[in-house]
């Protein structure tokens, strides 16, 4: 998973189809903690069982997949975990982001997430859960549309309207995930303007019924929004009093994480990152 691309993917030559299928197997196994059998994987990949079995056997040989005898199903192997650990060690975003999530959840008593943007989706790369019977959790690798998630709106707010229009140039109508989902581009642009003004984004049951989220941007040395840090909770837990606490905590967390990633407010083109008089509202990129 890349957080920042310095070059465009190669477009010349045909992709290796067997490799793509092997990676899709890993994706499928990652989405199913209980494991999958060859028949199930064959159905997901829409490929013959013989082809799937050959690919799975190869992945098993190198440790990316293992066969669980009691269930007779395949699951992700230790090599995948090792790659995740190595990614965490190599990525400053995760190195500093994971402790930030731990602090945020400890302070707010709600689940926190760190996400990046890929295309028109946000991808969750780290999470911190709460120890409650009913809790919100987006596992690593979970994808969601940017237009109806708090984290996604944070990324859109970092783009100009023309860039957003280019991003959705072939999109006539947006999928209505819930009755609260905004499906008209003009309405989405209007909300993004508010996000730019306040420096924070909300998801009020727009992605999932009963779920509310609040997110703030994480910027790097170039002042770009490279991640979104967020809190997610069931609707009844987003009271007016707690909402103010969440907002303040997120501004603090995003400021500290951005600073560790090299963001210098004084050198950025936008206003400095600090909290102004709450009675006057918040300007873009401002927090305490």
Buried (B, 14 or more C-beta within 10 A) or exposed (E): EEBEEEEEEEEEEEEEEEEEBBBBBBEBBBEBEEBBBBEBBBBBBEBEEEEBBBBBEBBBEEEBBBBEEEEEBBBBBEBBEEEBEEBBEEBBBBEBBBBBBEBBBEBBBBBBBBBBBBEBBBBBBBBBBBEEEEEBEBEBBBEBBBBBBBBBBBBBBBBEEEEBEEBBEEEEEBEEBBEEBBEEBEEBBEBBEEBBEBBBBBBBBBBBEEBBBBBBBBBBEEBBBBBBBBBBBBEEBBEEEBBEBBBBBBBBBBBBBBBBBEBEBEEBEBBEBBBBEEEEEBBBBBBE
